[in-house]
Amino acid sequence: MLGSERTLQSAKADGSGEVASACTTIAEPELTSPLVSEFVVGTRSGSRRVSRPMRADARRNLERILDAARKVFAEKGVDATLDEVAKSAGVGIATVYRRFSDKYELLRGLLEADLAALVEEARRAAAAEDAFGGLVGFLERSLELQAANCALRDLVESDALAEARWTRLKNRLGPPVSELLRRAKEQGRLRADLETSDIALVALMLGAVADFARHVSPNLWRRYLAIVLEGMKSPEPPSLPCPALTEEEVDEAKRSWHPRHA
């Protein structure tokens, strides 16, 4: 269960004097996939938190729930129920409630899985031999996630936890994206004045295109991504009319931004 801790009934002691109680939670301060179990371990000197992969059967059930939830919420939006998700996943409703207390917690679980995947994609892109190709792949994956989760994104933008989630995402994505841009510039493929904050705003801008055209042309964002990528290339691009936003300006813009939805 996200954002809370649910401790199982049993605990066991080992030879070191530690007592470990199993928790099936994702602590809110960390950006991670929900396909992980956490354990709170008490010791003589205090306590610590450790993580380990879920059991295979629990992992399979959770993957089925998440896959079904994506389809159900895509079809019915936030009005869908957990009963509909359970039926689509082929599991009992009790199995769903063991992981998620309500549908909004499930939606947040989907978001956490997508953000964890995006961070991993950024790391792979930063290690790619062709840095500009890595940047293209990262932007494509980021926009694919946005296009598939328009309703989810709208929910999160209005969620009380959106600010903390934005900060975690920025802190985790910033270093690999910055390294990706540095290497692409070094290889002579990327214009020298492109900044990390530009990538965030490009993704936001093209995500709006995906949202706008999702019912009539769900892949329209790819057309505009191709146009934007041409403007990112080096050598000798025309100068840009204004500077990139600083990280502080991006944060301030997000705090004061209130998109209007039809």
Buried (B, 14 or more C-beta within 10 A) or exposed (E): BBEEBEEEEEBEEEEEEBBBBBBBBBBBEBBBBBBBBBBBBBEEEEEEEEBEEBEEEBBEBBBBBBBBBBBBBBEEEEEBEBEBBBBBBEBEEEBBBBBBBEBEBBBBBBBBBBBBBBBBBBBBBBEBEBBBEBBBBBBBBBBBBBBBBBBBBBBBBEBEBBEEBBEBBBEBBBEBBBBBBBBBBEEEBBBEEBBBBBBBBBBBEBBBBBBBBBEEEEEBBBEBBEEBBEEBBBEEBEEEEEEBBEEEEBBEEBEEEEEEEE
